[in-house]
Every structure is written in structure tokens, then in C-alpha cells.
Amino acid sequence: MATDEAILWSVSRGAAPPTLRMYAWEPHCLSLGRTQPVSEVDLDRLQEQGCDLVRRPTGGRAILHTDELTYSVCLHKSDPIAKGGVLPSYRRISNALLTGLIEIGLPARNDAVTLRGSPARAVCFEQHSHYEITVSGQKLLGSAQWRQGGGMLQHGSLPLRGDIALICNVLVFASESARKQSERRVRRRASTLASALGWEPEWRNVVEALAHGFSRSLKVHLQLGELSTDEKQRIGELRTQKYAQPAWTFGKPSVQSHARSQIHTTA
């Protein structure tokens, strides 16, 4: 999370080009949305599972980062992809992701809209929203966006394989019956890429497909890049002063903590 924010800082200042980043998590980690209460996490179970805990700078609900791919996009607010507000930029990025997924043979779509009247749940993949990527009505990819100062960060999680309901093992429920109900609900409403395809793609192949999707859909030329010296320094500062601080992870960071920030989520 510190790296995503450091890249956003750099892109916002015009010190770095628009950046697409794709990565995995080691060790496995539960990430909370910016204002999601940590009381929804069963910390003992999380520790037993050997998972870390982090709070994202973006909104949304909990995501368990295990067998998945995370993408992030950092743009200057003047970039054509970011213009028009949250939903138009969501649509552009969703179309890019969809183009990449179709390239590997997935019959996906992204015309789902928010399920009005649905109660808020602790799990990201129980919720559907605008321009979500779905397969046979099941959510496949959850994303969230944060606009801060001169830039925009959007990142999201694509579960590749395994049990999509594994996250229920590390959250608090009133009873074991409620936990089992949540597991069934998540499995009914969400899917992994392997389940949707009927076979397990390699992580690198998914990265390449998504990169091609961004290039084709957004008419951009992607080049491999490295973190700058300033970005590496900024990552260290953000890690120690923000993301590793109990006040950030276990508190309730305010949406208004940055006067010019805007948070929106489909996670």
C-alpha cells in the first residue's frame, strides 16, 4: 500500500508517467477499506492463518489477498483516462481489464450495477457495483478508487484460484451458523478466474493478458519501469509513519483526513 501511494504521489507531481502496476502479496494479507472497522476482523483467527493485516488508502470492504493478482493504476487528474469523474474513469479501466480477460478466453461482462437495498457486508466480493466484471452473474474483480490532490489511484483484486470464501475464516460472526451462511453467500455471488475458465492460468500469463488489455483498450504503449530514488524514499516514510502504525490500521481513518480527497469503491 505504501508503494501504491508513493507512485500516486510521484505521478501527481508530474515526476513519473501514468503507471500500471501488478503484484501479489507475501505473506498473505487481509486488507480493510479505509473506513472499515477493524472490529469486523477476528484477529486470533487471522494470526492462526499466518496472514498480515493492512488498511488500504481506498474505500471498500475486506479482501483476503492469497491466490490472486492485484493491479493498481496511478494517473494525473488531467489524464484522459481519469477525466469526467469517478464512474467514467471506472468504465475505462474496467473495459481495459475486461479486454485482457477476454483475451485469455473468459466470457466476462462489465455491465453490473449496484444492488440497491442490499445490506452492507464485511466482504468485498459479496457486493456488486457499477462496471463490475462478472461471469454468469458472479463477481470476479473488486476495485476501489481514491482521488487525492493532483492524482487518482485505482486498485483492485482478481482472485485466481482456491476457495473464494476463505476470507470468512478470519472475520467476526455472531455464530458459526452465520459464518457458514456468509461462506455460501460469497460462493454464490463471486468466483475465481480458474473456476470461471475451467482451468488454472499461470500468474504471469494473466499479467501479460491484462497488460495487453490496457494497451489495446486505452490506446497506450506500456514500458517496463523501475521505482525512482524519490519513490523508494517515500515508500519507506509511508511504511513507517503510516501503514505500519497501529493508529492507521486499528483506528478509523477519516474520509475527511485530506480536504481534497475523494474516495469511491466497487470493492
N, C-alpha and C positions, 0 to 999 in steps of 0.2 A: 504493500500500500504506500509506503514511503517512496518507492521508485515511481509509481504512477503519479503521485503528487509532485515529485521533483521534475518529472518530464513535463507535466502541466505547467509548472512554474516557468520552466525554460521556454516552452512554446509560447506561453502568454507574453513573455518579454521579447519575443522575436529572436531569441538566441538559438532556437532549434526549429527544424521544419516540422510540419504535421507528422505525427508519429503513430504508427500501429504497432502494438506490442502483443505478443502471445507467449504465455508462460504457464507453468504448472507449479504446484505447491509442495514444499518439502520442509518439515514434515506436513502431514495432512492438517488441515486447519478449518475451524468454523469461523466464518466472517459474519458479523452483525451489521445491519443497516445503521446509518448514522445516529438515528434516534431510537433504535430498538432497545428495549430494556434488557439488561443482562440477566435479570431475574427469570427470563424465559429459558436460560441455559442451565442444564444440570451439570455443574462444574465437576462433580465427582465422576460422573459417567464420562465426561469429556476427557478427564485425566486418565481414566482407565483405558480409554480408546487410544491414548497416546497422541491426541490432537492438540494443536495450539488454538488460541483464541485471539481474534483481532477485530477491530471495528473499522468499517470502511468509511471513507470520506463521503460516499454517496449514500442515498437512502435505500429503502427496500427491506426485505426480510432476510432471515438467516439462510446461508448457503454452506454446505459441507464440501470443502474442496478436497476431493480424494482422486478418483479416476476421471479427471475432467481436464478441459482446456479453458483457460481464462484469456480473454482478449481485452485490450484497452486501446482507446483512441483518444489522442490529445490533439486539440485543434485551437488555433487562434479564433476569437469570436468573429473575425471578419472573413474566415474561410467560407467558401461557398457551401461546404457540407454542413457547417454549423448555423448558417443563416436561416432566418424565419422562425426561430424559437425551438422549443423542445420537440414537439411532435414531428415537424418537418425533418429535423436532423435525425430523429429516431427512425423515421421511414427510410431515409437514405442509407443509414448504416445497416438497418435491418435488411434492405434489399441487397446490400453487398454481402452480408452474411448468408442470406438465402441463395444468392448466386453461387457462392462457394460450396454450400451444402448440396445443391442440385448437381454440381459438378461431380460429386462422388456418388451420385445415384440416389439421393434422398428425395422422395416425393413430398416435399415440405411446402408450407404456405405461411404467409405472414399477415393475414387479414383479421386476426382475432382482435376483439375489443374488450375493454374492461367488463368483467362480470359484475354488474351493479347489484347491490344488495347482499353480496357475499360477505360474511364476517371476516375480519382481519385475522390471518393465521400467522404463526411464527415462522413458517417455512415458505421460502421464496417460490418453490415450484408447485405450491398449492394455488397460486394466484395467476390469473391471466390478465393481460392488458393490451393496449394499443400496439399494433405492429409486432406482436409476439410471433416467434417462429414456432409453428405447431405441426405435428404429424398425426393425422387421423383424430384431431381434436385434442391431442395431448401436448402439453408444453414441453419444448425441447431446450429452450435457451432463455435464461433470465438476465436482464440488463438493467443498469441504473446510470443516471447522468447527473453530473454536478457542474454548474457554471460558476466560476469564481474569477472575479477581476476581468482580465482580458482573454480568458480561455475557457475551454469546455473539455471535460473528461467524461467519457462514457466507457464503462467496462461491464463485462458480463461473463457468465459461466455456461459452458457447454458440457454436460455430463456425457462421457464417452462410453462407459460400461458399468457393470455392477448393479447394486440394488439402489435405486433412486430414493428409497425410503429409509436408507441407513441413517439419515440425519435425525430421524425420530428417536434414535437411541440416546442422543445427547441433549435432548430438550426436556423441559419440565412438563409433566402432565398430571392431571388430578388423580389419575388412576392408570393401572396397566391396561384396562379396557379402553380408556381414552387414547392411550399410546397406540394400541392396535388399530383403533378406528382411524387415527391420523395416518398410519402406515398404509392402510387400504386406500385412503383418500388420495394420498400422494401418488401411489402406484397407478391409480385410476386416471389422475389428472396430468401426470407427467411421464416422460420417457427418457431413456438414454439413446445416444446415437446408435450404439450397437443393436439395441432392441428394435429401433426403427428401421435399420438397414437389414437386419437378419444376419449380420456378420460384424466382426470387430476390426475396424480400420486402425492402422498404425497412427500414433500421435503425430509424427512428422508429416504423414500424408494429409491429415486433417489441417495442419498448419499451412501446408502448401496450397490446399484447395481453398481455404479461406483467404489467403493472400491473393490468389488468382481472382477470387470473387470480388475483393475490394478493388483490384486493378481494373477489372472489366466493368463492374457496375458503376464505379465512381470516376472512371477515365483518369486514373492516376498511375504514375510509374513508381513502383516501390524499390527502394535501395536498402541494403543492409546497413545498419548504423551502430555506433557504439555510444555509450554514455560519455558525456563530456566530463572534464575535471570538475566544473562547477556543479553539474548534476550529481556526481558522486559525493561531493561535499554536502550538498543539500539533502541527499538521501540519509547521510549519517546524522545530520541535525534533526531531520524529521523523525527518524527512527528513535533517537534517544530522548528528544524533547516532546514528542507527541505519541507515536504509535506504541512505544514500549511503556508509556506512562499509565499506571492504573487509573488515574483520573480520566483519561481518554477512553480506555477500554471498559471500565466498570461504571463510569459515570453516565450521564445523559447529555452528551454534547448538544448544544442548542443549534437548531437550524439557523438561528439569527446570529450565530457567533461571528459571521462575516457579513457585514452590512450589504455587500454587493453579491452575495452568493445566491444561487438558485439550485434547488435540488428537485429532481423528478426521477421516478423509478418505474420500471416494469418488473423489478425483481420480486 
